[in-house]
């Protein structure tokens, strides 16, 4: 069956490949439809669309927006967005400013801990100050020999309540959903099983998300264990949220994740792509349906 991967990253956020190289890898991996969903950025979409022309791969314009829900930082994927829509562009500009300021503050905190050159080193790995992420900072800590793994960088320095952590003034869940919907897109909670919360809290998050206009939730992702995929599948059906899937591919920062490789959606789930007119069955006929603008 053709592979539909609805979550991936390029160098325009914290991935290691250019948008064109990401598309080339997707084609080699047998992916038939790929969403580029960089963090708070659509800068790579045009390059990816151009690279996909004539390859047989359908490129879906996407974005992964950061939001605050209570004390939790939640990611919301927007699929099939109009990247030129003024409301989405204004929201992305707001997020970019917050991300750039966080990068400067993280660098200053690491500098105060005696880790010289953190900001400059991480910035060299990012596409711009606006695109500087915690992953870039973690990669610099690893490359500079301050930690033995990327995860250790988060556990020791960058994670919540760690010495270089910087809380972010992200937009609300309602705001980011509104930006996506205004741009004609479909709003999806990214990897809900990955947040540090109980299953009761997760259900409340998803219910609140639906209440503000959210459309779906990721059910099948590369890092979820089978029992969690099954549970998320049941939740999507109980809450009547469309089910999405994707690798969350980053490349070098997470080499154990392969583009286009993740569990299948559990039986009974309604796939997110039905929202833009593709049939629910994951067959070649999906790609005979023209994408909406």
N, C-alpha and C positions, 0 to 999 in steps of 0.2 A: 504494500500500500504506500502511496506517496506520503512524504513527511511534511507536516506543517509545523514549523517552529516559530512560535509567537513571542519569543523573548531572547534578545541577543544584544551584545554591546560592541562598540568599535572604539577607536582611539578618540572619538569625539566625546567620550566620557572616560570610563575606566577599563575599556577593552584594550587589547594589545595589537589588533589588526586595524588597518585602514578600512573604511567602508567598502572600497572596491575589493580588497583582499578578503574581507569577510564574505562578500558575495561569491567570490571565486571558490572559497572553501566550502560554502554551502552547496554550490553546484557539484563539486567533487564528492561531497558527502551524500548526494542524492536527495537533498532538500528541494521540495517543489514550491513551497511558499515560506518566506522568511520575513519576520517583522524585525526591523532595526529599532530598538527601544533604549536608546542611550539615556543616561540619567539627566533629567532636566535640560535636554538638548535635542534639537532636530537638525543640527548642523551637518550631519552626515547623510541625510536622506537623499538629497539630490545626487550626490556621488554614487550612492548605492543604487538608486534607480537607473542611472546611466549605465553602471556596470552590469545590471541585470538584463538590459535590453538584449534580445536575441539569444539568451541562454536557456530559455524555458522555465526560468525561476520567476515567480511572482513576488515582487518586493512590496511589503506592506509598510506604509509610513506609520511609525509609532514613536512613543516616548515613555520613559518611566519617571513619574513625578514623585517627589518626596512630600510627605504630609505629616501633620501632627494629629494624633488621636489620643486624647488624655496625655499620658506621659510617654507614649510610644511613637516612634518614628515609623511610619507606614509608607510603603511604596505602592503607587497606583500606576498601572500600565494603561496608556491610551493607545488604541489601535484604530487604523483607518482615519487618522486625523488629517485635517487640512493644515499643513505646516505654515501657511501664510495667513491664517486667520488672526486678526488683530488681538482678540481676547487671549488666545493661546500665546501669542508672541509677547504680550504684556506680562502674562504670568511667568513665562520662561525668563524674561528679563529680571523680574523680581527674585526668582529662585537663583539666578546666576549671581546677582549681587550678594545674596546671603551666603552662597557657596564660596565666593572669593574671600569674603570677610572671615569665614570660618577657617579657610586655609591659612590666612595670615595669623590668626590667633593660635591655631594648632602649632604652627612653626615657632611662634614666640614661646609657647609653653615648652616645647621640646628643647629649644635653645636654652631656656632657663634651667633645664635638667642637665645641661652640659652637652647636648647633642647638636653640635654646631652644623650649620648649613642645611637644616631640615627643610625649611621652606623653599630655598633655592633648588635643592635636590629634588624635592617632590614636584616642583613646578616644571622642572626639565622633563619630567615624565608625562606631564599633562598637556592637553592641547592649548590651554590658556588658563589664566587665573580663575576665570569663571568655571572652568571644567575641573579644577583641582578637587580631588575627592580624598576620603580617608584611605581608599585603596592605594592611591598614588603615594600617600605618606607612609603607608605600611610597606609598600614596595621599596621606598627609599631606605627605611629602617632595616629591611632585610638586605638590600644591596650593600649598605654601608657596614654590615656586620653587627648591628646593634641587637638583632634578634635572629633566632635560628629558623623561624618560619614566619610566613605572613600572618597566620593566626596568632602567633605570639605577640606580634606588634599590636594587635587589638587587645589581647588579654593583658598585656603589660602597660600599654600607653594610651591607646586610642578608643577603647571601648567605654561604655557608660561608667561613670564614676572613676575612671582612670586618670592619671595625672595630666594627660594632654587632651582629654576629652573636651569638646566645645559644644554645648547645646545649640541647636539650630533654630532660628525663628522661621521654620517652614510654614507654608500656608496650611489652612485647615483642610480636612478631608472633603468638606462641602465645596471649598474653593477649587481644588484641583479637579474634582469631578465636573464642576461647572465649566472649567476651561476646556476640558476634553469634549464635553457634550456640545459646547458652543462651536468647537471646531469640527463638528460632525462625526466625532469618534465614539468609540465604545470604551467604557471605563471598567477596569479589571483590577481587583486586589492582587498584588504580586505575592507569590510564595507565602500564603497565610500560615503555613505550618512552621515557618522559620522564626517567627517572632517569639520573644520571651514572654509568653502568656499562657494561661490555662486554656483548656478547650472551652470552658464556659465563657471566658473573656473573648476568645476567638469568635465564638458564635455571636457575641454582642457586637464585636467589631464589624462582622459581615452584615448583621442586621442594620446597624447604623449606616454602613456604606450603602446598602440598598435603599434606605430611607432618604438619602440625599441624592439619589438618582443613579447609583452604581449599577452596572449591568452584569458583571460576572466576577469570577474568582479563578485563580490558577489552581488547578487540581493535580495535574501531572507535570512535575518538574524533575530535573535530573538528580537533585539531591534528596528527594523525599523517599522514604522507605515504603514498601508496599502497604503496610497497615495504615500509614498516614494518607497515602493516595486514596485508599478505599474509604477512609473516614471523610476526607475532603470531598470525595465524590458523593457520599451520602449527604453531607452538608449542602452541597450545591443543589441537590434535588429538594431537600427539605425547605431551603430558603428560596427556592426558585431563582437561583442565579445561574447564568450560563457558565459553562466550564471551559477554561482555557488550558493551554499546555505550552511548554517550551523548555529549552535547555538552560536558559540564563547564561549563555556562553560568554566568557570574557577572554579566553585565550590564556596567555602567560600567567595572569594573576590566579587562575584556577585551572591548572592543566589537567586535572582529573575529570573535567567536564568536557564532553565532546559535542560539537554542534550537531543538532538534529537527533540527539539520543536522549530519550526520556521514556518513562512508562506510558502505556496507552491509557486513554481515558476509561474509567470504569463504565460498565454497562449501565444504561439509564440516564447518563449525563447528556445534557443538550449542549453541543459544542458552540463555542463563542462565535464561530464563523457563520452560523445561521443568521446572526444579527446583520450581516451584510449580504445575505442572499445566496450563500453557498449551501448546498444540501448537507444534512447532518452526517450522512455516511462519508467516511474518509476514503473516497474512491477517486479515480482519475477524472470522473465527471465533475468533481469540484472545480477543476481548472478550466472547464468549458464555460463557466459562468463569469461574465465580465465584471470586474471590480467596479464599484461605484466610485465616483470622484471624491 
